[in-house]
């Protein structure tokens, strides 16, 4: 009797969960997803990329395209009076505006002089720190701090007090009987003070150089020492070729940063580019034309020329790398 009831209960349970063919009923099957596993993975990737995509298109790409269009107009802040003027802004820039070529000369001088000095200084300090001295982490932090503060407004203001007529430098010179002058206020030395400020921010390339020096195999130095190579030859024939990719990387970053320098020169010169245009950087003139004279079309044209200049300079540094950058045993 018990077996008969048990068999009936089992048959009833199977009838509730299975059809005539024995397969699970459609309503009891797990829901089939409309997306495959690959599609879900792709969607998750785009979901994580969404903030970056919004920033790229909304903050970078679209404003760039808008500035490209504005560079062919006389836009001055009002769309009711804007007119399409073709390449007129570019013609004025290259043939009429005397301040433009002054800003180009100042910016190229700044990049060609201060960038190599900063890289050499950073490599020198990194080489000294790579000697295995005690408290390396402390020294590394101390030398890195100027990179964090160097482009800030506070340091630029401090720079005016150091290099001013009654500043710290002249007070030190007074101790030796030397009468100083306003280094920032003189056309012959104003640009020099901003170059020194750029060299002072050597911390970031120094840290990268130090990381590169740590990767040079010690066996190479030992083999060279056994062959009688001195420190200078080991540095020239082992260290420099081994870290040449790092030098290329730091050089590119420094060149790009040099062309984009703005904050320190704006604060140090009071936004004028003076004295006598000696600190009239390209970016500062662009700012004056855009927000001082409301010539946004002209300033947009300047920005696109600057982009081409930076692109050409970066390409030139890359192209030069084939002659002096070593990747393993090959250039």
N, C-alpha and C positions, 0 to 999 in steps of 0.2 A: 504493500500500500504506500509505504514511504517512498520506494523507488519510483512508483508511478507518478506520485506528486512531484518528486524532484525532477524527473525527466520532463514533466509538463512545464515546470518553472523555467528550466533551462531553455526549452523550445520557445517559451514566451519571451525570455530575455533576448535570444538570438533574433526572434522576429521583430523586436523593437529596434535592434541595432543593425540588422542586415536586411537586404532585399532578397528577392528570389534568387539572385545569382551569388549570394554570399558576400558581395562587396558592401562596404559601409554606405549607408544612405547619404545623398548629397548634402542634406542639412546637417548631418553629423560629421562630415569631413572638415578638416581644418581649413580656414579661409585661405584661398590662393591669392598671394600678393600680386598686384598689378605690375610691380617693378622687380626686375631680376636683382641678384646680389651685386652684380657689376654696376647696375644703374643706381642702386642705393649708395654704393661707395662713391660714385661720381657725384651724386647729389650732396652727400656729406662734405666732399671736398669743396664744392662750390659754396656750400653754406659757410664753411670756415673762411673762404676767400672773399665772401661778400663785403665785409668791412673794408678790406684792401681795395676791392674793385670800386666801391663807392668813392673811396678817397682818391683813387687813381683817375677815374673818369670825372668826378665832380670837382676835385680840388686841383688836379694837375692837367689832365689832357684837355678838358673843355676850356679852362682859362687860357691855356697855351694857344689853342685854335682861335679863341676870341681875340687874343692879343695879335695873332698873325693877321686877322682881318682888319683890326683897328690900325695896324701899322700902315695900311693903305688909305687911311682916312685922316680927316682933320679933327677927330673926336677930342672934345675939350670938356667932357663931363655931361653934355646934354645931347641926347639922340635926335632932338628936333632940328639941330643945326649941323648935324654930321654930314659930311660930303665925301664921296669917293674921289681921291686925288692921285691914285696910282702910286708911282714910285717917287712922288715929290718929297716925302719925308726923307727917303734915302738920299736923294740928290742934295737936299739942304744939309744933311748930316756930313756928307763927304766933301762938299764943295763950298759951303757958305759958313757953317758954324765953326768959328776958330777954337772954341772951347772943346769941341769934340776931339780934335787931334791932340790938344794938350792933355786931355784925359787919357787918350790912348798911350801917349808917351809916358805919362806918369805911371799908369798901370803896368805897362810892359817893363819899365825900369824896376818897379817894385817886385814883379814876379821873377825877373831874370837875376836880380841881385839877392833878394831875401830868401827865396826858396832854396837855392843851393847852399847858402850859409846855414840855414836852419837844418837841412838834412845832414850836412857835415857835422854840425854841432851835436845833433841828436845821435849820430853814429858814434861820435867820440865818447859821449857820456855812456852810451850803451856798452861800448867796448870796455870802458873802465869798470862798469858795474858787472861785467861778465867775468871779472877776475876772481870771483868767489869771495868777495868781501863779506864781513859780518853785517848783520842788519840790512840785508839787501832789500827786503820788503819795505822797510821804512824809507830808505833812499828812493826806491822806485815810486813810492807814494808821494814823497816830497817833490820829486821832479815832475810827476804827472799833474800835480795840482795846477800849475800855470796853464796847462791845456784846457782845464775846465773853466778857468777864470779869465783867460787871456782875451777873449772876444766879448767879455761882458762890459756893460756900461760903467760899472764901478771901477774896473781896472783902467779903462780909458780915461776916466776922470782922474784917477790916481796918477796916470801917466802925465797929465798936464801939470800936476804939482811937482812931479819929479824933474821934468824937463823945462819948467817955466823959468823966468828970469830970477825969481827968488826961490827956486825949487831946491830939492835935496841935492842934486848934482852940483849946482853952483855953490851951495854951502860947503860941500866937501872940497871943491876946488879952492874956495877961500882959505881953507886951512893950509894950502900950499902956496898961497899968495897969487893964485891965478884968478883973474877977473873973468867970470863967465858971461854969457848972454842968454837971451831967451831962445833956447834951441828949437822950441816949437814955433816961435814967432819969426824966425829968420828963414827966408826962402831956400838958403843953401843947406840947411840942416833939418828942416821940418819933416821932409820925407824920410830922412835917416832915422828919426825917432820912431816913426811908425814901422820901419823895417826892423828895428831893434825889438819892438813889441811883438812882431810876427816871429822873430827868432826865439823870443822868450817862451813862446807856446810850443816848445819842441817836445813836450811830454808824450803826446800820442805817437809820433813816429819813433821816438826813443823806445817806447814799450814794444813796438812791433820789431824794431831792429834787435832788441834784446832777445825776443822770442826766436828770431832767425839765427842769431849767434849761438843760441843753445842747441840748435839742430845740426851744427857743423860737427862731423865725426871727429873725435879726439885722435883717432888713429892717423888721420891725415897730418895733424900737427906733429905727432910722434915720428912718423916716417920722414917728414921734412926736416925735423930736428936731427935725426940720425944722418941725414944727407948733408948736414951742415948749414941748413937754411936759418938765417937769423929771424928776429921778430918782424922786421920790416918786410922781408921776402915772404914770410908765412902769411902776413896780413894781406899783402898785395896779390899773391898767387893762390892762396887757399881761402882766406876769409871773404875777400870781396867777390870772387867768382861764386862762392857757395851761397852768399846772401844776395846775389844780383837780382833774383826775382823779387825779393823783399824791397830792395832799393827801387826797382821799377814801380812796385805798388805804392810805396810811400811818395815817390816822385809824382805820380799821376794825381794822387790825392792832394798833395801840396800845391801843384799847379792849378788844379781846379779851385781849391780854396783861395789861392792868391788872386785869381781873377774875380772872385766873388767877394773879396774883402769890402766891408762897408761900415760895420758898427764902430770899430775903433777909429777909423778916419773921420767918421761923422762927428763923433764926440770930441776927438782931439782938435779938429779944425773948427768946431762949432757949426758944422754943416755947410761951411762956405768953400771948402777946398783951398783955403788960403794958408799961408800968405802968398800972394801973387800967383795963385793957381798951382803952387808947388805940391799940394796934396789933393789935387782935383782928380780923384779916382773915377774910373768909368762908371761904377755903380753909383757914386755920389752925384755925378752929372745927370745920370738917368733919373735919379730921385728928384733932383732940382727941376728938371724939365717936366716931370710928371706931376709932382705935388706942389711945387713952387710956382710953376707957370701954367699948370693945368693943360699941358700939351701931351695928352695921353697917347695920341696917335704917334707922335714923334718919339716918345719914350718907348712905345711898343716896338718901333723900328729899331731903336738902339738895343733893346733887349734881344731881339732876334739876331742882330749882328754879333752881340756878345756870345750868344749861344753858338754861332758858327765859329767864332774865335776860339772858344773853349774846346769845341769839337775838333778843330784843326790842330790845336796844341796837344790835345790828348792823343790824336792819331799820330802826330810827329813823335811824341815820346814812345808810343807803342812801336812805331816803325824803327826807331833807333835801337830798340831792344834786341833786334836780330844780330847786332854787332857786339853787344857786351853782356847780354843776359844769358846765363847758362842754366839749362834744365838737365841736371845730371851731368853727363859728359858731352852734351850737345848744346849748341846755341840755337 
